[in-house]
């Protein structure tokens, strides 16, 4: 019948999810976060339920093909698995932990880094521009994954098997993936990050400033100038977008960088505390304990043991 569209069955969806899991496992080959020949595409494989990992999540799309994960943004938690997609529009400090994985059935996922300029280009070429600029909203959102999006993601990963096609076809499929997400009328976060005069883009400029100056004493008035907002408006919109205040954001950046330095170098905790901007090593240790669950020495021992077990 002309114009008749057959909706995907549950079997079709399961088959497509299994195909994505098979592709990720095949092209990743081992545990870790793997770069691919498609520069914005990463494949993730994890066969262990490990300790929580804290990092700055760049604007990206995350889709799970097998297993489950939970991420924390401030005091909020987001649990997602094979029927969901997670999108982040502004770089934020998050804590992530795989909660369903094993050697036989590892956690398998893709991460697609997002380009605001490409999002803006898609918006301009469609009727997807928001009717009005919202005040703000969370930079991280979780949605049920439509079959059309899952199908496009599978086709993108399949390109890794034909490298000669990547330069031509990958940009087209990535545009399709972004278009599918932008068509979700529930969420304007990705649309707004691409618009220069939106609160999202202004807060994004402030988060970049904090990341580049995390070890300094920052003034809310200076950040307000960058955002072209009053100090009170900046504080309110920043918390709307990131689920934390500017100073809480800076604290998380400091502590994550401290953890990286302690893990990769042989520096003393007190030395690292000063490197990341703390005036008091004892305050650093207290805040480190609150964030990571152990004091610096105990946490680094735990991480190194975990790494040794996974190699």
C-alpha positions as a printed NumPy array, in Angstrom:
array([[  0.   ,   0.   ,   0.   ],
       [  1.488,   3.419,  -0.966],
       [  2.538,   5.443,   2.059],
       [  2.29 ,   2.474,   4.441],
       [  5.198,   2.247,   6.908],
       [  5.964,  -0.962,   8.773],
       [  7.002,  -0.273,  12.352],
       [  9.976,  -2.251,  13.696],
       [  9.044,  -5.243,  15.813],
       [ 10.578,  -6.101,  19.175],
       [ 12.572,  -8.786,  17.378],
       [ 13.93 ,  -6.185,  14.921],
       [ 15.059,  -3.96 ,  17.793],
       [ 16.737,  -6.809,  19.693],
       [ 18.487,  -7.969,  16.528],
       [ 19.802,  -4.467,  15.868],
       [ 21.007,  -4.098,  19.484],
       [ 22.804,  -7.438,  19.25 ],
       [ 24.419,  -6.366,  15.986],
       [ 25.71 ,  -3.165,  17.605],
       [ 27.113,  -5.152,  20.547],
       [ 28.836,  -7.581,  18.174],
       [ 30.426,  -4.727,  16.196],
       [ 31.691,  -2.936,  19.305],
       [ 33.205,  -6.106,  20.731],
       [ 34.821,  -6.97 ,  17.39 ],
       [ 36.377,  -3.559,  16.734],
       [ 37.381,  -2.795,  20.347],
       [ 38.978,  -6.165,  21.069],
       [ 39.769,  -5.432,  24.715],
       [ 38.687,  -3.387,  27.727],
       [ 39.111,   0.349,  27.434],
       [ 37.999,   3.479,  25.631],
       [ 39.091,   2.99 ,  22.019],
       [ 39.557,   5.654,  19.362],
       [ 38.458,   4.698,  15.854],
       [ 39.117,   5.761,  12.272],
       [ 36.031,   7.944,  12.649],
       [ 37.594,  10.709,  14.751],
       [ 34.505,  11.575,  16.811],
       [ 33.539,   7.935,  17.474],
       [ 34.836,   5.976,  20.474],
       [ 34.115,   2.338,  21.332],
       [ 33.965,   1.361,  24.991],
       [ 34.381,  -2.133,  26.418],
       [ 34.482,  -2.968,  30.134],
       [ 34.268,  -6.474,  31.563],
       [ 34.488,  -5.404,  35.21 ],
       [ 32.213,  -3.607,  37.617],
       [ 34.927,  -1.209,  38.718],
       [ 35.217,   1.694,  41.132],
       [ 33.46 ,   4.905,  40.055],
       [ 35.462,   7.016,  37.6  ],
       [ 35.289,  10.824,  37.701],
       [ 36.02 ,  12.837,  34.583],
       [ 34.905,  15.793,  32.496],
       [ 32.28 ,  14.562,  30.051],
       [ 32.572,  16.533,  26.825],
       [ 29.491,  17.264,  24.704],
       [ 28.669,  13.795,  23.443],
       [ 26.119,  11.1  ,  22.74 ],
       [ 26.43 ,   7.798,  24.644],
       [ 24.618,   4.639,  23.569],
       [ 24.871,   1.301,  25.375],
       [ 24.713,  -1.917,  23.368],
       [ 25.191,  -4.294,  26.312],
       [ 25.189,  -3.874,  30.103],
       [ 24.238,  -0.893,  32.227],
       [ 25.88 ,   2.202,  33.665],
       [ 25.052,   4.895,  36.191],
       [ 26.397,   8.443,  36.094],
       [ 26.208,  11.153,  38.744],
       [ 25.898,  14.844,  37.922],
       [ 26.129,  16.769,  41.154],
       [ 23.642,  14.998,  43.442],
       [ 21.576,  13.594,  40.545],
       [ 21.922,  10.059,  39.191],
       [ 21.143,   8.727,  35.716],
       [ 20.96 ,   4.992,  35.063],
       [ 20.881,   3.823,  31.454],
       [ 21.134,   0.672,  29.396],
       [ 20.377,  -0.735,  25.948],
       [ 17.029,   0.993,  25.461],
       [ 18.317,   4.496,  26.268],
       [ 20.617,   7.189,  24.988],
       [ 22.424,   9.76 ,  27.11 ],
       [ 23.385,  13.132,  25.654],
       [ 25.579,  15.84 ,  27.158],
       [ 25.463,  19.343,  25.67 ],
       [ 27.906,  21.193,  27.976],
       [ 31.116,  19.731,  29.383],
       [ 30.451,  18.766,  33.002],
       [ 32.28 ,  16.818,  35.742],
       [ 30.515,  13.496,  36.188],
       [ 31.101,  10.295,  38.107],
       [ 30.384,   7.153,  36.097],
       [ 30.277,   3.52 ,  37.077],
       [ 29.484,   0.355,  35.111],
       [ 26.943,  -1.626,  37.127],
       [ 26.296,  -4.596,  34.821],
       [ 29.262,  -6.337,  33.178],
       [ 31.278,  -9.562,  33.193],
       [ 33.995, -11.303,  31.182],
       [ 31.344, -13.282,  29.338],
       [ 29.029, -10.317,  28.853],
       [ 31.052,  -7.074,  28.983],
       [ 29.66 ,  -3.573,  29.059],
       [ 29.704,  -2.328,  25.457],
       [ 28.936,   1.22 ,  24.349],
       [ 29.726,   3.95 ,  21.86 ],
       [ 30.477,   7.603,  22.508],
       [ 30.051,  10.12 ,  19.722],
       [ 31.616,  13.514,  20.421],
       [ 29.345,  16.395,  19.391],
       [ 30.271,  19.475,  17.382],
       [ 28.104,  22.551,  18.158],
       [ 28.93 ,  24.017,  14.73 ],
       [ 27.556,  20.927,  13.017],
       [ 24.442,  21.068,  15.187],
       [ 23.94 ,  24.711,  14.201],
       [ 24.363,  23.826,  10.532],
       [ 21.676,  21.133,  10.806],
       [ 19.338,  23.515,  12.621],
       [ 19.792,  26.195,   9.953],
       [ 18.983,  23.686,   7.213],
       [ 15.756,  22.53 ,   8.878],
       [ 12.774,  23.832,  10.832],
       [ 14.228,  22.677,  14.165],
       [ 15.025,  26.103,  15.604],
       [ 13.328,  26.503,  18.997],
       [ 10.363,  28.894,  18.955],
       [ 11.901,  30.742,  21.859],
       [ 15.055,  30.538,  23.896],
       [ 14.349,  28.731,  27.136],
       [ 15.722,  30.094,  30.386],
       [ 18.01 ,  27.069,  30.709],
       [ 17.914,  23.421,  31.729],
       [ 20.144,  20.435,  32.402],
       [ 23.083,  19.89 ,  30.078],
       [ 22.695,  16.127,  30.507],
       [ 19.537,  14.289,  29.491],
       [ 18.425,  10.683,  29.196],
       [ 15.877,   9.497,  26.615],
       [ 14.437,   6.279,  25.238],
       [ 16.186,   5.388,  21.998],
       [ 14.071,   5.267,  18.83 ],
       [ 14.778,   2.511,  16.311],
       [ 15.725,   5.1  ,  13.676],
       [ 18.57 ,   6.357,  15.889],
       [ 19.753,   2.843,  16.752],
       [ 19.745,   1.913,  13.06 ],
       [ 21.854,   4.955,  12.131],
       [ 24.385,   4.223,  14.91 ],
       [ 24.783,   0.62 ,  13.703],
       [ 25.447,   1.848,  10.157],
       [ 28.07 ,   4.276,  11.465],
       [ 29.971,   1.56 ,  13.361],
       [ 29.705,  -0.775,  10.347],
       [ 31.77 ,   1.749,   8.373],
       [ 34.813,   0.727,  10.432],
       [ 34.837,  -2.416,   8.284],
       [ 35.188,  -0.351,   5.084],
       [ 37.679,   2.46 ,   5.8  ],
       [ 37.591,   3.726,   2.207],
       [ 33.963,   4.757,   2.708],
       [ 34.455,   6.636,   5.973],
       [ 35.422,  10.058,   4.589],
       [ 32.274,  10.224,   2.442],
       [ 29.633,   8.317,   4.413],
       [ 30.537,   8.947,   8.077],
       [ 29.723,  12.71 ,   7.963],
       [ 26.346,  11.919,   6.375],
       [ 25.423,   9.319,   9.   ],
       [ 26.603,  11.561,  11.856],
       [ 24.351,  14.311,  10.504],
       [ 21.477,  11.823,  10.462],
       [ 22.184,  10.785,  14.065],
       [ 22.189,  14.402,  15.249],
       [ 19.059,  15.148,  13.241],
       [ 17.237,  12.235,  14.909],
       [ 18.097,  13.609,  18.35 ],
       [ 17.275,  17.207,  17.432],
       [ 13.833,  16.069,  16.263],
       [ 13.005,  15.119,  19.849],
       [ 10.63 ,  17.911,  20.799],
       [ 11.093,  17.179,  24.504],
       [ 14.604,  18.518,  24.607],
       [ 16.192,  21.719,  23.303],
       [ 19.543,  21.382,  25.085],
       [ 21.512,  20.414,  21.963],
       [ 19.788,  23.118,  19.921],
       [ 20.52 ,  25.812,  22.474],
       [ 24.212,  24.986,  22.873],
       [ 24.659,  25.853,  19.196],
       [ 23.027,  29.286,  19.525],
       [ 25.427,  32.047,  20.531],
       [ 22.858,  34.046,  22.498],
       [ 21.443,  31.175,  24.543],
       [ 22.079,  30.663,  28.24 ],
       [ 23.572,  27.251,  27.399],
       [ 26.309,  28.747,  25.23 ],
       [ 27.032,  31.439,  27.816],
       [ 27.383,  28.871,  30.589],
       [ 29.555,  26.755,  28.279],
       [ 31.93 ,  29.724,  27.954],
       [ 32.136,  29.96 ,  31.746],
       [ 32.812,  26.234,  32.158],
       [ 35.693,  26.541,  29.677],
       [ 37.064,  29.463,  31.663],
       [ 36.893,  27.456,  34.883],
       [ 38.576,  24.429,  33.285],
       [ 41.419,  26.615,  32.039],
       [ 41.842,  28.404,  35.391],
       [ 40.77 ,  25.777,  37.933],
       [ 43.911,  26.273,  40.079],
       [ 43.267,  30.   ,  40.587],
       [ 41.008,  31.876,  42.965],
       [ 38.069,  32.747,  40.729],
       [ 35.614,  35.566,  41.318],
       [ 31.939,  35.155,  40.474],
       [ 31.863,  38.758,  39.182],
       [ 34.584,  37.983,  36.607],
       [ 32.699,  34.895,  35.42 ],
       [ 29.506,  36.938,  35.181],
       [ 31.264,  39.31 ,  32.762],
       [ 32.226,  36.357,  30.559],
       [ 28.603,  35.166,  30.547],
       [ 27.263,  38.693,  30.054],
       [ 24.957,  38.134,  33.03 ],
       [ 24.557,  39.517,  36.496],
       [ 26.276,  37.511,  39.245],
       [ 22.907,  36.309,  40.546],
       [ 21.761,  35.228,  37.063],
       [ 25.018,  33.413,  36.412],
       [ 24.739,  31.511,  39.681],
       [ 21.14 ,  30.481,  38.899],
       [ 21.66 ,  29.51 ,  35.259],
       [ 24.96 ,  27.747,  35.965],
       [ 23.257,  25.517,  38.514],
       [ 20.334,  24.891,  36.144],
       [ 22.708,  23.672,  33.432],
       [ 25.361,  21.802,  35.44 ],
       [ 23.496,  20.844,  38.666],
       [ 26.184,  22.616,  40.693],
       [ 27.449,  26.1  ,  41.46 ],
       [ 30.521,  27.572,  39.712],
       [ 32.652,  26.995,  42.825],
       [ 31.417,  23.393,  43.171],
       [ 32.282,  22.882,  39.5  ],
       [ 35.786,  24.266,  40.112],
       [ 36.206,  22.003,  43.147],
       [ 35.363,  18.908,  41.112],
       [ 37.825,  19.934,  38.387],
       [ 40.542,  20.458,  41.017],
       [ 39.956,  17.116,  42.693],
       [ 39.807,  15.193,  39.423],
       [ 43.071,  16.76 ,  38.277],
       [ 44.613,  15.977,  41.665],
       [ 43.557,  12.345,  41.304],
       [ 45.104,  12.185,  37.825],
       [ 48.382,  13.665,  39.093],
       [ 48.545,  11.305,  42.069],
       [ 47.872,   8.3  ,  39.843],
       [ 50.372,   9.212,  37.115],
       [ 53.15 ,  10.737,  39.24 ],
       [ 54.91 ,   9.969,  42.512],
       [ 54.133,  13.346,  44.097],
       [ 53.051,  13.702,  47.715],
       [ 49.408,  14.54 ,  48.376],
       [ 50.367,  17.888,  49.926],
       [ 52.387,  18.86 ,  46.848],
       [ 49.493,  17.996,  44.547],
       [ 47.095,  19.937,  46.767],
       [ 49.095,  23.121,  46.16 ],
       [ 49.434,  22.337,  42.439],
       [ 45.677,  22.258,  41.927],
       [ 45.037,  25.428,  43.904],
       [ 44.444,  24.427,  47.54 ],
       [ 45.986,  26.548,  50.299],
       [ 45.495,  23.821,  52.919],
       [ 46.521,  20.155,  52.436],
       [ 44.155,  19.155,  55.255],
       [ 41.192,  20.801,  53.486],
       [ 42.27 ,  19.062,  50.274],
       [ 42.288,  15.676,  52.021],
       [ 38.836,  16.254,  53.559],
       [ 37.284,  17.252,  50.229],
       [ 39.061,  14.421,  48.409],
       [ 37.618,  11.936,  50.909],
       [ 34.101,  13.331,  50.439],
       [ 34.316,  13.065,  46.647],
       [ 36.112,   9.743,  46.165],
       [ 35.236,   7.861,  49.346],
       [ 38.826,   7.399,  50.504],
       [ 41.682,   9.752,  51.425],
       [ 44.249,  10.346,  48.644],
       [ 46.693,   7.57 ,  49.554],
       [ 43.981,   4.933,  50.021],
       [ 42.157,   5.934,  46.851],
       [ 45.277,   5.769,  44.673],
       [ 46.18 ,   2.346,  46.109],
       [ 42.665,   1.144,  45.24 ],
       [ 42.885,   2.522,  41.699],
       [ 46.309,   0.993,  41.052],
       [ 45.141,  -2.378,  42.354],
       [ 42.097,  -2.183,  40.113],
       [ 44.262,  -1.305,  37.104],
       [ 46.657,  -4.164,  37.847],
       [ 43.782,  -6.639,  38.034],
       [ 42.491,  -5.51 ,  34.651],
       [ 45.784,  -5.835,  32.79 ]])
